[in-house]
């Protein structure tokens, strides 16, 4: 087990991540254990069936990964992953009303020029 304090984590997060790849890291806040860091790959957490697609789906749904990066993490092609999240009711394209109107204006201009 490795130990890092909060200030060490702030000053050098890369070192804490390197340690977490090898062993569990306890993050101490003053004299109290506050969090655990576990290297996902070294712990074999991604090896179980369905874990990578589930993690990729959650990260995409919450906006932390792009469609392409999520598909790669899931071990799927982009079209396959797009179908997967669509079946789950997760929007592939997220536009607000203003962006959608702008895109429609661009499409109208493009069609008029054709």
Secondary structure, 3 states (H helix, E strand, C coil): CEEEEHHHHHHCHHHHHHHHHHCCEEEEECCEEEEEECCCCCCCCCCCCCHHHHHHHHHHHCCCCCHHHHHHHHCCCHHHHHHHHHHCCCCCCCCCHHHHHHHHHHHHHHHHHC
